[in-house]
Amino acid sequence: MFSLTWRVSPRQYDIVADRNVAIPMRDGISIDADIFRPRGEGRFPVILGVHAYSNADQVASLMPTAMSGVRGHIEAGDVNFYVRRGYVQVLANIRGTGRSGGTFGYVNRESLDDVCELIEWLARQPWCNGSVGMFGASFFSVVAKLVATFNPPSLKAIFAPFGSTDVYRDRHFHGGIMSYRFLRHWVGKFDKPRIENTLRERWGAEEYARKVEEALNDKEIAAVPELVEVLRNPDAGRNAFIANFVLNQLDNEFYRHLSIEVNSQSKVPAYFGSCWGIYGLHLPGDVRSWETWQGPKKLTIGPPVYLDRPLYQYHYESLRWFDYWLKGVDTEIMDEAPVHLFIEGTGEWKSARQWPLPETKWTPFFLHAGGLLSEHEFWPNEGSSTFEDSPYSRGGLMFRTPPLRENTEICGPIVVNLYASTDDTEVLWFLSLWDIDAEGKETLLTRGWLRGSQRRLDPERSKPWQPYHIHTQREPLAPHQIYEFNIEVRPYGMLFTCGHHIGVKIKCADDEPPANALHLIGAGHIVRPFSSRVTVYHNAENPSHLLLPITRGNRIGTFMSGGRLQPL
């Protein structure tokens, strides 16, 4: 790749592979790594990836296919690409997985200290020029972001898209509602993890047994056979890892030790990114990283398809990034706008200097009787809509706009401010945003969630366009009392074209069949095993509404008539 004024490192080297290199750590264990080097004399920058999966899978000679649960873990990038262009690429198993020693603690402090030590070890090798970068998606990205917050001296840049940063909110408890199916699948991809029951060690056997019994008596958990099996056999196989999350239903120190502080002081140059479709896992973490990172940074959010596996996309973009920061080559990447956003429905990108976009106009679309979604204020005597939620009938409500007369673009954070009541002491909100075409075909775009008893906001961190819930306690609902629920819907970028409708669906379960692997990741939550009647209020006193980030169009607004003139 090159332009009139810059070029990236050319393809010129053959590859030397050193497999299963044992790199010693401070406590006597070793980290297992595969090291791929350019054949020839010289000192080269290193691109490091640290993960919990099979090292052999990361370099398998496979034709890439769409991301799926089968290949989702093959996300290190193609060593042939980087090494041939003058980089050493190192793939290392995190402590307690693969051939690496010790016990698996996911991304605890001990494991991150290993990576910092590994970076400095690599920088001292005779084939390294002293500069190390980190690359990779998902697990690789999470590790890179966390390690960069410690500012290891030889870590000069990370290219770390698709990496959640808040283990509680981004991944395992969407809006305080446990997402268990992805967890069960994900832990099965770890390569020979040596898992110890650290919670029992920390709490003591008696307290641990009490917590397990308490969880088994939780009717929501007891309704999920997979979770009951985990709790009854917490030391079997990989169950202890899953039990850690089941036994920590609220945001607490357990999650703080595994998450990136939002006021990160990292000065390491960082490239973040995601896609609109991975709203159930990585998207919010990369947006949050962009907003809070202290060093040089860029953000790219792509079309809602994640990346193929084995991963190879973003290679040239990352090469420009690493050439700039690890080789001192001016690829002019830092002269470009720092934010790039793909707008679904257009096939095109837009660039910006900040997020959310400065042209954003958050516009309320009110929920009206008859399933109408409109900017129109409430009429006198408007009331409410009620549905049944039970194990036998998961009802819900759909509100949609009239057919759009203007092409209308949204791009950014989304909120539903809902006024509602239930005859239960708890409600689980599952919100979804839909594109509905002229023939009535519905396409799911993004979701939001909230456990009603965990509705309390953090006033310092909440914004009108992005509520932030503390999730540190449950406050049961009083049956039949009306509450305001501020529900974050994960960001999206979309052009709704003329003739389409914008729809918002309100349910207390996510029982719709997923259309693809990304929708599957955003589903699979606990539901209430009881029957209840849920009422959503939409009137002047209780103005339930969807707050949309309009970035283009909708200048006049929607037409109740659909913008069609009456025939003479």
N, C-alpha and C positions, 0 to 999 in steps of 0.2 A: 504494500500500500504506500502511495506517495501522492503529493500534490505539487503545485507549482513552487511551493516554498519549503516543504518539509517531506521527509520520508522516514519510514520505520526501519528497524533492523532487517537486513535482507536474509533470505534463506540460503545458508551456506555450509552448515555443519552436518556431519553424520553423528550418530548417537552412541554413547557408551552407557551401559546399564549396570549398576551395582545394586544387586538385590539383597534384601534382608540384612542391611547394615545395622548393627547394634550400637546405638549412641548412648553412652553412659550418662546417668543422671546423678544428682547430688546424694541420693539416698541408697545408691547401689543398684537400682533397677536400670534397665536399658529400654530405650524407645526404638522400636523397629521401623526402619525406613527403607524405601526404594529410592535410589539416587540416579537420576538420568542426566548425563553431562555431555556437552559438545566434545566430539573427538578432535583433539588438537591442543596446541599450547595456548596458554592465556588464562586470565582470571575473569570470571563471569559473575553477574548477579544471580542470586538464587530466588526462585519462586517456590514457596512452601505451601503445602496443603496438609492439614491435620484433620483426621476423621476417625470414625469408629467402625468403618465398613471393611470389606475385603480389599486389600491393596491390589490383588490380581484383577478384580473386577474393574478397577479404575482405569486400567490400561488394556482392557480386552479389545481385540480387533473386531468390533461390531459396527455394522452400518447403523447410524443413529435413527431412532424412531421417536414418535411422540412420547412425552413423559407419561409413565404409568407406574403403578405400584410395584411392578416387577423390576423395572430398571431405574426407579426414582433415585437410588442411592449412588448412581454412577455420575458424579458431578465434580470431578477434579479438574477437568479440562484435558486436552490432548497433549501429551508430552512431546509428541512429534513436532507440534507447531512451535512451542517455545524453545526447545533445545536446538532445533535446526536454525534458530535465529539468535543464538548466542546467549542462552540462559540455562542455568542448571535448574531442573525441576525436581523437587523432593516431595514424596508422598509418605506420610508418617501416620502410624496408628497411635491414637491417643492412649494414655495409660490404661491398662486393664483390658485392652482389646487386641485382636490379632496376635502377633508375636511380642507385643510390648509387655513389659513386666508390670507388676502392681495390680491393684484392683480398680475397677471402673467406677469413677465418680462423676461421669458425664463431663460437665465443664466446671467442676469445683476448683477451688484455688490451687490445690496441689497439682491438678492437671494443667492449669494455665501456667503455673510456675515452670512446669516441664517445657512448655512451648517456648517461653521466654529463654530458658536455658538452651533449648535446641537452636533457636535463632542465633544466639551468640556462638554456639559451637560451629554452626554452618559458616558464619562470617569469618571464622579463624582458619578455615580450610584453605590449602594452597591453591585450589581451583576457584575460590570465591574472591570477588573484588571488595568484599566487606559490606555489600548492600544486600538486604533480604527484603523481598516482598511476599505477600500472601494472596492466594487466589482460590476461588472455588465458591460454589453456591451452597445454600442450606447449612448443613453441619459445618462445612468448611468456612462459610461466611460467619456463622455464629462465633466460632473459635477465633477467627481473625479479628472481629470487632472487639471481643472481650480482651484478647491479648494486646491489641493496640491501645486500650485504655491504660495499660501499664507503661507505655512508651519505651519498649526495649531499645537500647541504643542503636542496634543495627537494623531495626525494622524501619524501612524508609517509605513504604507505601503498602496499602492493601487495596485489592479489587474484590469487594465483598458484597455482591448483590444477593438478594433472596436469603436474608438471614434475620429471623425473629430476634428481638432483643429483650422482650419481657415474657419470661417463660409462663407466667400465670395468664396474662391477658391475651398474648398473641397466639398461644398454642393450645394450652390444656384447659383453660376456663374462659371461654368466650362470654364476656359479660357476666362472669361468675357462674356460668353453666358448664359443667364438665363435658369436654369432648373426648370420649374414651376410645372410639373405634380407630382413629388415626394412631393413638398412642400404642394400642395393641399391635397394630401392623408394623409401626416404626421400630419398636424394640426387637422385632424378629429379624431386622436387617443388620443388627450389630454383629461383628465378627468375633465369635467366641468370647463374649464379655465375661469377666470374672466379677460378679456382683455380690457385694456383701450387704447385709441388712444394717445399714448405718443408722437408720431411725431407731431401731431397737437398742443399738449401742448408745445413742444420744439420750433417748427417753428412759431407758431401763426396761427390763422384760415386763414388769408389772404394768407400767404405764402404756407400753406398746400394746399389750393384750387388751387393756381397757379401751384404747383407741380403736382397735380392730373390732371389738364387740360393738362399740358405739356406731361404727360405720356399717356393720352388718344389720344393725337395727334401723338404719336410715332407709326408709321405704323406697326412695328414688334409687339408691345404690342396690338394694335388695332385689329390685326388678330387673337388674342386668346380670344374667348368669355368668358372663365373663368376669365381672368385677367380684362377684361372690366367690368364684373359684380362686381368684387372686388372693383375696383376704383370708380364705380358709387354708390356703397353702402358700403363705408369703415367702417361704424359703425355696420353693420349687422353681427350677429353671430360672427365668428372668422375672418372676413375679415380684421380687423385692423392689425392682426398679419401678414397676407400675404402681405398687402399693404406696410408694413415696408420695405420689400425686393424689391417689385416692384418699389417703389419710391427712392430706393438707388441702382442705376444701376452700380455705380463705387465703388471701395474700398475706404472707408472713416472712419470717427470716429465711425459711427454707428456699423460697423463690428469690429473695433478694441476693442470696449467695450465688444464684445461677443466672442473674440478669445483669444487663449493662446499665449502669447508672445514667439517667437521662441528662445529668449535668457533667457528662464525661469531659475530662480535661485532656483528652488525647490530642496531640499535635500531629499525629501521623496522617499524611494525606490519604484520603479514603474515597473510594468510588462506590456509591450505593446504588441499588436498583431493585426492581421487582417487576411484576406484571399485574394488571388489574384483576386477573383471575385467581391469584393466590391469596385472596383476601382472608382466608381461614388460617393462614400460617405466617407468611413472611412480609406481606405488603406493609402492615402498620409499623413493623420494626425498622424497615428501611426508611420510611417517611420520618419516623421519630429520630432516627440517626441523623438524617439530613438536617433536621430542625435544631439539633442540639450539639452536633459535633463541632469541636473547637479548631480543628486543623483544616487545611485545604480540602475541598470536598466537591463531589458532583453527584447528581441523581438522575437516573433514567428509569422510567416506568413504561414497559412495553405492552404489546397486545396480550389479551388474556389467554395465553396458551403455555405459560411457563417456558421451559427450554427443552430441546430434544435431549435424549439420553442414548449413548454417552454424550455428555455436554461438550459442545464445541463453539456455540455462538458466543459472541462478544470477544473472540480471540483478537481480532485486529484492534478493537477499541481498547482492550486491556493491554495490548502491545504498545499502543501509543502512550498509555498511562505509565507503563513500566519503563519504557524507553526514556520518558520525561523524568521520572523520579529516581530510577535506578542506574541509568546510563548517562544522564545529563544531556540527552538529545532533545532539542527544542522541537517537539512535534506540534506545537501551538495548541495543544489540547486545553491548556488553561486559558487561552484567549477566547474560547467559545463560551456561549451561555452555559451556566452550570446545571440547568435543569432541562431535561428533554422528556416530553410526554407524548405517548401515542394516543390518538383520539380514535377510539373504536367507532366504526361506522363511516370513517373517512379514508382509512388506509394511510393516513398521514400523521406526521409528527408536528408538534409545536414546541418552541423553545422559550425559556423564561429565565429571569434572574432570581426569582424567589418562589417559594411555596408557602401557603396557597398563592395562586396567581393574583397579581394586583388588580386585574380587571374583574375579579369574581364579584358577583352580586348574589348573596344568599337570599333566596326568594321563598317565602312561605307558600306552600300549596296546602290548603286546608282540606280536612276530611269532612265530607258532607253526606247527608242522607242519600240512600240509593247507590252508594259506592262511587260518588263523584269526588274527584280530586281536582281542586281549582284554586286559583289565587283569589277568587271571590270571597269577600267577607261573609260571615254567617248571617242567615236570615233570622228574623225573630222566631222563637219557639222551635228552633232546631233541637234535636235531642241526642239520641245515642243509637248504637248498634250492638247487638249481643250475639255471641256464639257459644257453643258447647265445646268444651275440651275434656276428653275422657279417653281411657284406653280403648274405647269402642267407637269413638267418633271424634277425630281430631279436626274440629271445625276451624273456621277462620274467616277473615274479611279481606276483600280486595277493593281498593279504591283506585280509580284511574282517571286520567284527564280525558277531555274530549279529544278528537283527532287534532293533532297539531297543525296549525296553518303556517307556522314558521319553523324552519330548521332550527333546532334548539340544542346548544352544546352545554353539557355540564362537565366540570373537571375540578375535583377536589373533595374535601371532607363533606359528609352528609349526616344529617341528624333527623330523627323523628322524635318530636316532643308530644308524648301521648298522655292523655288524661283518661284514666280507666279504673275499674273496680272489679273485684271477683268475690265469689262467696267462699273462697278458700283463704287460707292464711299465707299462700304463696302463689306466685304466677311466674312462669318462664316465658319471656317474650322472644319470639323469632320473627324478625322483620326482614323483608326482602324487596329489592328494587327490580322492576321488570321493564323490558322493552316489549311493547305489544304492537304488532304490525297491523296493517289495514284489514287483513283477513282474520285477525284474532289470534295469531300464533304468538305465544308468550316465550320470551327468552330471559332467563335469570341472569342478572348482572352482578349483584353484590348483596351482602347480608349484614345484619346487625343483630345483637343479642343483648338481653339483660335479665338477670334474676331479680324479681321484684323486691325481695327482701334485702338486696344489696344495691339499692337505688341511690344511696347516699353519695353525693358528689364531693370531690376535693375542690373547694372554691379557689384555691391558688393555682391549680393546674388545669382547671376546666376553662374552656373558651366557648363563646356562643355557638361556634360551628363544630366544636369537638368536646363533648363532655368527658370527664375523667372521673371514674368511680373509685372509691378507696378500697372496696372489697375486703375490708378487714373485720367485718361483723355482719350478722344477719339481724334484720329488724322485721319480724313477722308482720304481715298486713292484717288490718282489722277488716273482717269480711264486710262487703258492701260499701266500704269507705272509698271515696275517690282520691286517687293519688296522681301526681305528675311523675311520669317516667321519661327521663332524657336518655334516648337510646342512640348511641353512636352506630352509624352504618358505615362500613368500610369504604374508603374513597373509590371513586371511579371517574373515568374519562370517556365520554360518549357523545356522539352527535345523534340525537333523535330526529329523524327526517320527517318532512311534511307528510301527514297522513297517519303517522304512528301515534301511539298513546304512551304516556309514562304511567306505570302502575306501581303501587306499594301494597304488599300483602302482609297481613298481620295474623300470626298464628301462635300457638303455644307448643309447637313441636316442629321438627324439620323432617317430616315423613314423606316429602315429595321424592320420587326416584331421581337420583343424581343423573345428569346428562353426560358427565365426563368425570375424569379423575380429579380435577380441581374442585368441582362441586362436591365430590365425595369427601375431600379433605375438609371442606367447610361444613360438613354434616356429621352425623354420628354422635349426637349429644344425649345426655340424660333427659328424660321427660317426667312429668308428674304422673304417678300411677293412680291418681284419684280423679274423680269426675268433678267438674266445676262449670259454672256459667260465668263468662267473662264479658264485661260491657265496656265498650270504648265510647267515650263522650265526645261529641263534636257540636259545640254551641259557643255562644259568645262568652260564657263563664268558664268553659273548659275547651279552649281552642286547640284541639289536637291538629298537628300539621307536620308535613314533611318539609324540611328546609334544604333546598337544592342549591348547589353552587353553579349558577348560570354564568357562563363565560362568553357566550355568543348567542344571538337570537333572542326570542321571547321579548322583544322590545315592546310590542303591543300587549302581549299576553295571549292566553288561550281563549278560544271562542266557544261558548256553549253550543253554538250552531255548527261548530266544526269549520266555520269560515265559509259556509256554503250559502249563497243567496237563494231566497225563496223563488220558485218559478212564477212567472206572471200568469 
